[in-house]
Amino acid sequence: MSVSLFIDGAAGTTGLEIRERLAGRTDVSLIELDDSRRKDPAARAEALNDSDFVILCLPDDAAREAVALIANDRTRVIDASTAHRTTDGWTYGFPELEPFQSAAVAEAKRVSNPGCYPTGFLALIRPLVRAGLVPVDWAVSVNAVSGYSGGGKTMIADFEGVNPPPAAHAYALGLAHKHVPEMQKHARLEHPPIFMPSVANTYRGMIVEIGLPLHMFTRRPTLHVCEAVLREAYVDSKVIRIGSGEDTVARIEDDAGTDRLTLRVCGNADTGQARLIATLDNLGKGAAGAAVQNLNIMAGFDPVAGLTL
């Protein structure tokens, strides 16, 4: 069985990464537009409506426009933008997030690909909230550092230009990053997390961290219990693995160049403080790898076909 796929925005960073993962596959046939037709609305509309599947690698407004151009009920969409991640009627494309999520993705007509930061955050916090270990009304803080490729062509050009930015810098200092609503909704928290992102002078890779005062929670969970909950949540996953809480260092490059996600439960058992750490590739499980995984699930293929684990 083969399906047709149109990548709208195939020339961007995420689009190119998706194409790399599909190279050599005979079960996915790409519908392509040459450079002179990529921005032609009529050509795009034709490609969108002729495809079994569409992956949108576009800015938010352009993604909404592309969805509006689809005039049939057959074409299935994976949107890699932020546009539909909290929109009713769209299935959140994080197959491991809930016990039923993979089945929901498999049946969905419209799937929103998760953001890179939310992927690490949600993988760590959602199982603990679901298990009742972290209160839903807790003011969760999350610190994250990403490679500069997450900023797209403009940021890549800045970092690789003659006067690159500092080695690392914090941004979104007003605590209104566009990923926050997505993080709150899908973690099922009552309050927005305090999200503190930074960009480092490395092309790809990401570290996401959550600090938790376990001794302040009603159930006073231990580090061991938290790790056990995460292991149980992802026991069947080929993509998410649980690293050792005994590690002495976690590096931004640990999962760069792959489509996997590694979680660690570290901290101080004596003080009851936990340091939860996720490492992933912002272009892998944080973007293109997740899109291909969702495509595989929706099309009925091996979920990890084309992925590097």
C-alpha positions in Angstrom: 0.0 0.0 0.0 1.3 3.5 -0.9 -0.1 6.9 0.1 0.4 10.3 -1.5 1.8 13.1 0.5 2.2 16.9 -0.1 4.5 18.8 2.2 3.3 22.4 2.1 6.5 24.3 3.1 8.8 21.6 1.9 11.7 24.1 1.5 11.8 25.1 5.1 13.9 23.5 7.9 11.2 21.1 9.1 10.1 20.2 5.6 13.6 19.3 4.5 14.0 17.1 7.6 10.7 15.3 6.8 11.9 14.6 3.3 15.1 13.1 4.6 13.2 10.7 6.7 11.0 9.7 3.8 13.9 9.2 1.3 14.0 5.7 -0.2 10.5 4.7 1.1 8.2 3.2 -1.4 5.1 3.4 0.7 4.9 7.2 0.5 4.7 9.0 -2.8 5.5 12.8 -2.7 3.5 15.3 -4.6 5.9 18.2 -5.3 5.7 21.7 -6.7 8.7 23.3 -8.4 10.0 26.6 -7.1 7.9 28.7 -9.6 4.7 27.2 -8.3 5.3 26.8 -4.6 3.5 30.0 -3.7 0.9 29.9 -6.4 -2.5 29.5 -4.6 -4.1 27.5 -7.4 -1.2 25.1 -7.6 -1.1 24.7 -3.8 -4.9 24.1 -3.7 -4.6 21.4 -6.4 -1.8 19.7 -4.5 -3.6 19.9 -1.2 -6.7 18.3 -2.6 -4.9 15.7 -4.7 -3.1 14.2 -1.7 -4.0 11.5 0.7 -2.0 13.3 3.4 -0.7 16.8 3.8 2.0 18.0 6.3 2.0 21.8 6.8 5.4 23.3 7.6 4.2 26.9 7.5 3.7 30.0 9.7 0.4 29.9 11.6 -1.6 32.1 9.3 -0.4 30.3 6.2 -1.3 27.0 7.8 -4.9 28.1 8.5 -5.1 29.3 4.9 -3.9 26.0 3.6 -6.5 24.1 5.6 -9.2 26.4 4.2 -8.1 25.5 0.7 -8.9 21.8 1.2 -12.3 21.3 -0.3 -12.8 17.5 0.2 -13.3 15.2 3.2 -10.6 12.7 2.1 -7.3 14.6 2.6 -5.9 14.2 6.1 -3.7 16.9 7.6 -0.7 17.1 10.0 0.0 20.7 11.0 3.5 21.3 12.2 2.7 25.0 13.1 1.3 26.4 16.3 -2.0 27.2 14.7 -4.2 24.3 15.8 -2.5 22.8 18.9 -5.3 23.9 21.2 -8.1 24.0 18.6 -11.2 22.0 19.1 -11.7 19.3 16.5 -7.9 18.7 16.1 -6.2 15.7 17.6 -3.0 16.4 19.4 -0.2 14.5 17.7 1.7 13.2 20.7 0.9 9.4 20.4 2.5 8.6 23.7 0.8 11.3 25.8 -2.3 9.4 26.9 -3.1 5.6 26.8 -5.7 6.4 24.0 -3.7 8.9 22.1 -2.1 6.7 19.4 -5.5 5.3 18.5 -6.9 8.8 18.3 -4.1 9.9 16.0 -4.7 6.8 13.8 -8.3 7.7 13.2 -7.9 11.5 13.0 -8.5 13.7 9.9 -6.8 16.7 11.5 -3.7 16.3 13.6 -1.6 19.1 15.3 2.1 18.2 15.6 3.3 19.2 19.1 5.9 21.9 19.7 9.4 20.9 20.6 9.4 22.4 24.1 6.0 21.1 24.9 7.1 17.6 23.8 9.8 17.4 26.5 7.6 19.1 29.1 4.5 17.0 28.6 6.4 13.7 28.5 7.8 14.5 31.9 4.8 16.1 33.7 1.7 14.5 32.2 2.1 11.0 33.6 2.8 12.5 37.1 -0.3 14.7 36.9 -2.4 11.8 35.7 -1.2 9.6 38.5 -2.1 12.3 41.1 1.5 12.8 42.2 1.8 16.4 41.0 -1.3 18.5 41.9 -3.2 20.0 39.0 -3.1 23.4 40.7 0.7 23.4 41.2 2.6 26.4 39.7 5.0 24.3 37.6 8.2 25.9 36.4 10.0 24.7 33.3 13.5 25.7 32.0 14.5 24.7 28.5 17.5 25.3 26.2 17.2 24.7 22.4 19.5 24.6 19.5 19.1 27.6 17.2 17.6 25.6 14.3 14.3 25.8 16.2 14.1 29.5 15.2 14.0 28.6 11.5 15.8 30.2 8.6 16.1 33.7 10.2 17.7 32.5 13.5 19.9 30.0 11.6 21.2 32.9 9.5 21.8 35.0 12.6 23.8 32.3 14.4 25.8 31.3 11.3 26.4 34.9 10.1 29.5 37.1 10.7 28.2 38.5 14.0 26.4 35.7 15.8 24.5 36.2 19.0 26.0 35.3 22.4 26.7 31.6 23.1 23.4 31.4 24.9 20.6 33.8 25.7 17.2 33.7 27.4 14.1 35.0 25.7 10.3 35.3 26.1 11.1 37.1 29.3 7.5 38.3 29.6 6.4 34.7 30.2 4.0 34.8 27.2 5.7 32.3 24.9 3.3 30.9 22.3 3.8 27.3 23.5 2.4 28.0 27.0 -1.3 27.5 26.2 -0.4 24.1 24.5 1.7 23.1 27.6 -1.1 24.0 30.0 -3.9 22.4 28.1 -2.3 19.1 27.4 -0.7 18.7 30.8 -4.2 19.4 32.2 -2.9 22.0 34.7 -5.1 24.7 36.2 -2.4 27.4 35.8 0.0 28.2 33.0 3.5 26.8 33.6 6.2 29.4 34.2 8.2 28.7 31.0 11.8 30.0 30.8 13.3 29.2 27.3 16.8 29.9 26.1 18.7 29.4 22.8 22.2 28.0 22.7 24.9 28.3 20.0 24.4 24.7 18.8 22.5 23.8 15.7 20.2 21.1 17.1 19.3 19.4 20.4 17.2 20.4 23.4 17.1 20.1 27.2 13.8 20.6 29.1 13.9 20.6 32.9 11.2 20.7 35.6 12.1 21.1 39.3 9.6 19.7 41.8 9.5 19.9 45.6 8.2 16.4 46.1 8.2 16.9 49.9 5.5 19.6 49.6 3.0 17.4 47.7 0.2 15.7 49.5 1.3 12.2 48.5 5.1 13.0 49.0 6.2 10.8 46.1 9.8 9.7 46.0 12.2 9.9 43.1 11.8 6.1 42.7 8.0 6.4 42.5 8.2 9.2 39.9 10.6 7.2 37.8 8.4 4.1 38.1 5.4 6.1 36.9 7.3 7.3 33.8 8.6 3.8 33.0 5.1 2.4 33.2 3.7 5.2 31.0 6.2 4.6 28.2 6.8 0.8 28.6 5.6 0.1 25.1 7.2 3.0 23.4 10.1 2.6 20.9 10.6 6.3 20.8 10.7 7.3 24.5 13.3 5.8 26.8 14.0 6.4 30.5 17.6 7.2 31.2 19.4 6.8 34.5 18.7 9.1 37.4 22.3 8.3 38.5 23.7 10.3 35.5 26.0 13.1 36.5 25.4 15.2 33.4 22.8 15.7 30.7 23.9 17.2 27.4 21.9 19.2 24.8 23.5 16.9 22.2 22.4 13.6 23.9 19.6 12.9 21.4 20.6 15.3 18.6 20.4 13.7 15.2 17.8 11.2 16.4 14.0 10.9 16.7 14.0 9.6 20.2 13.2 11.3 23.5 15.1 10.5 26.7 13.7 11.2 30.2 15.6 11.2 33.5 14.4 11.5 37.1 17.2 13.0 39.1 17.4 14.9 42.4 18.0 14.7 46.1 16.2 11.9 47.9 17.1 13.4 51.3 15.6 16.8 50.6 12.7 15.5 48.6 13.6 17.6 45.6 13.3 16.3 42.0 15.0 17.5 38.8 13.2 16.0 35.8 15.1 16.2 32.6 14.1 15.5 29.0 16.6 15.6 26.1 15.5 15.4 22.5 16.3 16.8 19.0 14.2 19.9 18.4 14.1 18.9 14.7 13.5 15.2 15.5 10.9 14.2 18.0 10.4 18.0 18.4 9.3 18.5 14.8 10.0 16.4 11.7 10.4 13.0 13.4 7.1 13.6 15.2 5.4 14.5 11.9 6.7 11.3 10.2 5.7 9.2 13.3 2.1 10.6 13.1 2.0 10.0 9.3 3.0 6.4 9.9 0.3 5.9 12.5 -2.4 7.6 10.4 -1.5 5.6 7.3 -1.3 2.2 9.2 2.5 1.8 8.7 5.1 0.8 11.3 5.0 3.9 13.6 8.8 4.2 13.6 9.4 3.7 9.9 12.0 6.1 8.6 13.0 7.3 12.1 16.4 7.2 13.7 16.3 5.7 17.2 
